[in-house]
Amino acid sequence: MHEPSKMEYPSIVQLNRNRRRGKGNNKDIPDVFKWWTGAGIGEKERSSSGMNFLERVRTCKFKRMDFGTAEKIVEKLLFIAALSSTLIVFFIIAFMFKEGIPALALGWDFFFGMIWRPSHNQYGIVPLVVCTFIVGIGALVIAAVIGIPAAIFLAEYSPAWLRNIIKPCVELLVGIPSIVLGFFGLIVIVTYIRDSFGGYGECILAGWIILAIMTLPHVISISEDSIRAVPKGYKEGSLALGATQLQTIKKVILPNARSGILAAMVLGMGNAIGETMAVLMVIGNPEIPFIPSSILDPVRVLTSTIVIEIPYAVWGSLHQQALFALGVVLFIVVAILNLITTALVRKGAMK
């Protein structure tokens, strides 16, 4: 049989390149299929079915299509979809800034004021910001103390059958609505704290526990993925040198997975700060926010303040504009945390 040289007909890749440059011809497709058949390609399809596979492909309608035009149309549609999502984000940001500018213009009194009392036109956000970070950081510490060891166990010690049970249960936490967790916290956690320590039970500690539960899936999943992403050669080399598995985890695996674990914690922090309903139901929300002195004190955070006060804020009033300004502050904080997460992930990928 004649062996066609590579120069007689272009490869399908070259044919596609020529078509994109406008050099190709629809007639090239059947000719190339004939050349492939002559080279012996397609015999298997012919023997395994009643119809010649290549003949069916050759006679399809797509040989008469203008592939360049179709690709351009699809490319433009995809661009429009991507642009639409970007424009939505910018529209939301622009709207929040536009509505919140009058309150942001208060300057020092807004950003460094110690009193938030709308009835007296006092809009100092320091107590709200401080309480937000207290609740978020405390929840993150609890989630890290539980989540990182759990991730190490799942990645390094757990048998496959046990991991197949634990991992879906952890991921199931993500799907539980925050209102359900908030109701659980109000009935179980708040009641337990009230019976054990006195007071009303709606306090920082209750917020820590609920937010830690909500943050755990992110910390465990991302930390486990980071640990598994460490090259196996590092672990095998350490074990070959006589190190124990615990020493290998401590000295080799965790240092190389550090960027991913930190990214998980920062992402968890962002989720905790942005959470609303579950926190709203368990932290007390005093009428006048203050900086707490005990973990049993009730607090009010940025998100709960917006939810509580927006229904009765007069449209166009300074009160409403101050609530939009709180949204701007919250957006900036979460955006910064997301940028830090992205930087840590990229740093880990470069290693």
N, C-alpha and C positions, 0 to 999 in steps of 0.2 A: 504494500500500500504506500502511496505517495505520502511522505512526511512533510507537511507544510512547514515552511520556516516561519519564524516569528515575524519576519519582515513582510510576509505576504498580506496579512491583515493585522490591523492594530488590536491590541488587547481591549477588553471591554472598558477598562479604566481610561485608556487613551481615547477610545471612542466617545466616552462620556465627557472627557475634557474638551474634545473638539466640538461636541454638540453645545456645550456651555459657551464656547467662544464663537458659536455661529458657523463653524466650519463643517460640522457633521451633516449627514443627510439621512432622512428616514429610510432610504433604500439600503443604507449600510447594514441595518439590523438583520434583514433576511439573509444578506450575503454572508455576514459573519456567522449566523447560525448554520448555514450550509457548510462553511469552512470547518466549524466545530464538528459537525456530523461526519464530514470526510476524515477528520482526524481521529474518529472513533468515539467521540464524546456523544452520548445519547443512546448508545446501544443497550445499556442497561434498562433505560426507560422504555425502549421499544420492545424489549423482550418481556417486561413485566406488566405491560398493559396493552390493550387493543389499539390504542392511538399513539401516534408518535408525539412524545412530550414536546420535543423541539418544534414540531410542525404546529402544534396548538399555540405555543408561545409566539411563533413567527406570524401567525394569522390573527393574533389578538388586535383589538382596536388601538392599543396604545402605540402601535407602530406608526399610526397616522397622526399622533398627537404632537403638538409643539411642546416638547419637554421644557425648553427654556422659559416659555411663558407660564407654564404651570408652576414651575419652581419659584418664579418671581412672585406669582400670586400668593402662594403658600407662605413665602418668606415675608411678604408684606402683612399678611393676616397675623402671623406670629409676632411681628414687630408691633402691630396695633394692640394685640393682647398684652404684651409686655409693657408698652407705653401706657395703657389704660391703668394697669395696677400701680405704676409709678405715679401717674397723675392723681389717682385717688389718695395716695399717701401725702403728696404735696398739698392737695386741696384740704385735707384734714388739718395738716400742720398750719397752713395759712389761715384757716378759719379760727383755730384756737388762738393763734398769735393776734389776729385781728380783734377778737372779742376780749382778749386778756390784756391788751396794751394799756388801757387806762389804769388798771390795777398795777401792772408792772411799772408804770410811770411813777408810782408812789415812791419807788426807789428804796431808800434806807428803811422807811417805816414798814414796807412790805417784806423785804428780804431779811431784815434783822429785828423786826418788831417781836415783842414777847407776848403780846396779847392778841388773841383772835376773838373778837366780839362784834359780830355784824350789827347788833342793835345799837352800838355806839360808834359805828363806822371805824372800828379798829380791826385791821387785817394783817397782823404780824404772823408770819408763817413758821417762825423758829420752833415753837412747841410741836407743831404738826410734823415738820421735817425730822426733828430729833426723835419723836415717838415712832415715826415710820422706820427710821434706821434701827432703832432699838428692837422693834418687833422683827424686822427683816433679818438683822444680824443674829439675834438669838435663835430664831428658827433655823437659820442656815447652820449654826454651830451644832444644834441637835441633829439636823439631817446629815451633816458631815460625819459626826461621831458614829452614827448608825450606818450611813450609806456607804462610806469608803470601805470599812471592813466587810460589809456585805458584798461589795463589788469584788474585793480580793477573793473572798470565798467562792463566789460564782465563777470567777475567771481561773482560779488556780487549784482549788481544793474540791469543789462540788462535783460529784459524779453526774453523768449526763441525765440520768432519770430524775435526779433531785433538782437539777437546774431547770429541766423542762416543767417542773411544778412551780418552782419559786419565781422564775422570770415572768411567766404570764400573770401571776398574782401581783407582782410589782407593777407591771405595765397596766394592770386593771385599775390601779389607783388613779392613773391619769384620766381615765374615762368617767370617774365618779364626779357628778356635778358638785361644784363648790357649795351650793346651797344645802346639799345633803350632808356634806362634811360639817358645814356650819351648824346644822340642826343636831348632828351627832355631838359636836363639841358643846353646844348649849345644854343638851340634856345630860350628857355623861361627864364630860371634862369639867364644865363649870360647876356642876353639882358636886363632883368629887372635891374640887378645890374649896368650895364653900364649906363643905362638911369637915374638911381636914384642917383648913387654916383660918376659917371664919371669913367675915366680909361677904361681899356679894358674889364672889367667884368669877365675875367677868373682869379679867385683868390681863396683864402682859403675859403671864405664864400660860394662860389658856390660848392666847394668840400664838405663842411660840409652838405649842404642841400641835395645834391645827395646821399652821403653816409648815411645820416640819414634816407632817404627814403628806402634805400636798407637794412638797419639794423633793421628798425621798426618791420618787421614780426617776426624776431627771438626774440626780446625783448618782444613783446606782447605775443606771443605764449608760450614761456617758462615761463614767469612771471605768466601768467594766470594759467598754469598747476601747478605751485608751490603754488599759492594761493588756488586752488581747492584741492591740496593734504593735506592741513592742516585739521586735524580731525574735523569733524562737532561738536564733543563734546566740543571742545574748544570754538567755537563760541556760541553754545547753552548755555554753562555754563556762559559765559560772559553776554549774553543777559538776562539770568535768574537772574543774580545779579544786574540788573538794568542799565547796560551800554547801550548806544545808539549804533546803527549800525556803525556809524563813529568812536566812541571810540573803539569798538570791532576791527574794521579794523586796527586802528592805534596801539592799545596796545596788541592785541592778534594775529591777522592774519598776518600782515606784519612782526613782529619779527620772527614768526615761518617759514615764507616763505622767509626769508632774504637770505639764502644760494642759493636757486633756482634763486632768482632775481639777485643776484650778478653773478651767473653763466651765466645767460642770457646776462648780460652786458659785461662780459669778452669774451664770445663767439662772441657777436656783435663786440667787439673791434678787435678780430682776423679776422673776416670777413672784417671789414673796412680796416684794414692794408693790407690784401691780395688782395683787389679789384684793378683792373687795368684799364679796358677800360673806364668805366664811369668817373673815376677820371681823367684819361689822357685827356679827352675831355674838362674838365671845369676848371682845375687849372692853366693853363698857360704854365707850363714847360719852365722856362727860360733856356737859353743855359748854363749859369754858375749858379749852385744852390747856394742859400744864405739863411741865417736864416732871416725870415720875421720880420718886425716890425709892421705890420698892417694886419688885416684880409682881406684887399683889395689887398694885394700883391700877385703876382703869385708865385707859389712854384713848386718844383719838388720832388716827393717821390721815394722810392726804386723801386716800381713796374713800374712806368712810365719810369724811367731811363733805366731799362732793356729793355723794349719794344722799346723805341726810339733809343737806341744805338746799340742793338745787330745786326741789319741788316748790318751796315757798320763797325763793329769791325772785324779786320783781324783775321782769324782762327789761334789760337796758340799764339796770341800777348798778351801782358800784359793787354791791354784794355779788350779783351774778358775774360781773366782770372779774371779781377776785376769785370766784370759783373756776372760771376759765383759766385764770392765771395759775391756779393750783394744778390744773391739767397740763399746762405748759411746763411747769417745774417737774411734774411727775414724768412727762414725756422725755425731758432732757436727761433726767437721772437714768431712766430705763435705757435710753439710746446710748448713753455713755457706757453703761454696763454691757450692752450688746456689742459695742465696739471693742471693749476689753476682751470679751469672749471670743470675738472673731480674731483679734490679734493673737490671743493665746493658742487658738486652734491652728492658725497659720504657723506660729512658731514651732508648735509640736510637729506639724507636717514637714517642716524644713529640716528637722533633725534626721 
